[in-house]
Structure formats: structure tokens, C-alpha cells
Amino acid sequence: MGATPDATDGTGSGGRRDGGRPAARRPRARLRLSGADPWSVMTTSFLISLTLGVCSIVTVALLWVLLTVIGAVAWRSLGWALALTSGVAVLEVALTTALATLGAFVYNMSAGLMGGVELTVTEDE
């Protein structure tokens, strides 16, 4: 009553819908992330957060100029807004760098116990 593995689907392909050809094997790579260098994590996170801090300062400056041209801002100066944004950016850079470095140390300790993260990468067609 049930279909057997040798049953055909009426196409003469032996039950395979792709014309009888076996599926081609895709190359695979198994990678294991067993640790992160804290110095590299610190420098990378510092540069990324510094870039985001500079972007936030430029964004506030451009928005301030735009709002001044429109006439919507009349109570503080541009220097005050940039000083406040710079202070927030400095805090953001320091905290992001410290937390990313701490995260690298915690990951290294947990990877030592658990073996790290294993990834299997396949090639798309």
C-alpha cells in the first residue's frame, strides 16, 4: 500500500524529481570560534564607537543648523548643543569599549569551559 523507496513518480526518474541525477554535494567548512583576543576586541570596539560618536556630533550640528534656518530653535547656542553631544559621545565611547572588552574576557572564559561556538558554512549556488 505505501510507497517503497524504489517507486517511481511516473516520470521514469526513479522517484527523483530532478531527472534522476543525484544531488551535488556543496562544499562545507566547519569553524570553531574558541576565543577572542581582548586587545583586538578593544581596539575594534573603540574605533567603531569613536566613529559613531563623531557621526552623532555631526548629526546634531546639521540638525541644529537646519532647525535654526527654519526658526524652530531659539533658546540655546550651537556650542552648548555640541558640548553636550560631545560629553555624551565620550561617555558612549568609554562605556562601549569597556563593555566589549569585558565581553571578550567573559567569552574566553566560557569558551574554555564549553568549547566555543561552532559554525558550519556552506556555499550558496
C-alpha positions in Angstrom: 0.0 0.0 0.0 2.7 2.5 0.9 5.3 3.8 -1.5 8.6 1.9 -1.5 11.9 3.7 -1.9 12.1 2.3 -5.5 8.7 3.5 -6.5 8.6 6.0 -9.4 6.6 9.1 -9.7 5.6 8.3 -13.3 8.4 10.2 -14.9 10.9 7.3 -15.2 13.4 9.1 -12.9 13.3 6.5 -10.1 11.3 8.8 -7.8 13.6 11.7 -8.1 12.1 14.9 -9.4 15.4 16.3 -10.7 15.6 13.9 -13.6 17.4 11.1 -11.9 20.6 12.9 -11.1 21.9 12.7 -7.5 22.2 16.0 -5.7 25.6 17.6 -6.0 27.4 18.0 -2.7 28.1 21.5 -1.7 31.4 22.2 -0.1 31.1 22.8 3.7 33.5 24.2 6.2 33.2 23.7 10.0 34.7 26.5 12.0 35.1 26.8 15.8 35.4 30.2 17.5 37.3 29.2 20.6 38.5 32.6 21.7 38.7 36.3 21.0 41.8 38.4 21.5 40.8 41.1 24.0 43.2 43.6 22.6 41.7 43.3 19.1 38.2 43.5 20.5 39.1 46.6 22.5 40.7 48.4 19.5 37.9 47.5 17.1 35.2 48.5 19.5 37.0 51.7 20.3 37.2 52.6 16.6 33.6 51.7 15.9 32.3 53.6 18.9 34.5 56.6 18.1 33.1 56.7 14.6 29.6 56.6 15.9 30.4 59.4 18.4 31.7 61.6 15.6 28.6 60.8 13.5 26.4 61.8 16.4 28.2 65.1 16.8 28.0 65.9 13.0 24.3 64.9 13.1 23.5 67.3 16.0 25.4 70.1 14.2 23.5 69.6 11.0 20.1 69.3 12.7 20.9 72.4 14.8 21.7 74.4 11.6 18.6 73.1 9.9 16.3 74.0 12.9 17.9 77.4 13.1 17.3 78.1 9.4 13.6 77.0 9.9 13.4 79.2 13.0 12.4 76.4 15.4 15.4 76.8 17.8 15.8 80.0 19.8 16.9 79.1 23.4 20.5 77.8 23.4 23.6 78.1 21.2 25.2 75.6 18.9 28.2 75.5 21.1 26.1 74.3 24.0 24.5 71.6 21.9 27.8 70.4 20.6 29.4 70.4 24.1 26.5 68.3 25.4 26.7 65.9 22.5 30.5 65.6 22.8 30.1 64.7 26.5 27.6 62.0 25.7 29.8 60.7 22.9 32.9 60.5 25.2 30.8 58.5 27.7 29.5 56.3 24.9 33.0 55.6 23.6 34.4 54.7 27.1 31.5 52.5 28.1 31.2 50.7 24.8 34.9 50.0 24.7 34.9 48.7 28.3 31.9 46.5 27.9 33.1 45.0 24.7 36.5 44.2 26.2 34.8 42.7 29.3 32.6 40.7 27.0 35.7 39.3 25.2 37.1 38.2 28.6 33.8 36.6 29.6 33.5 34.8 26.2 37.1 33.5 26.5 36.3 32.1 30.0 33.1 30.4 28.8 34.7 29.1 25.6 37.3 27.5 27.7 34.6 25.6 29.6 32.2 24.9 26.8 34.4 24.7 23.7 33.3 27.9 21.9 30.9 28.4 19.1 30.9 26.0 16.1 29.7 27.3 12.7 29.1 25.3 9.6 29.5 27.4 6.4 28.1 26.1 3.1 28.4 27.6 -0.3 25.3 29.0 -2.0 24.5 28.4 -5.6 
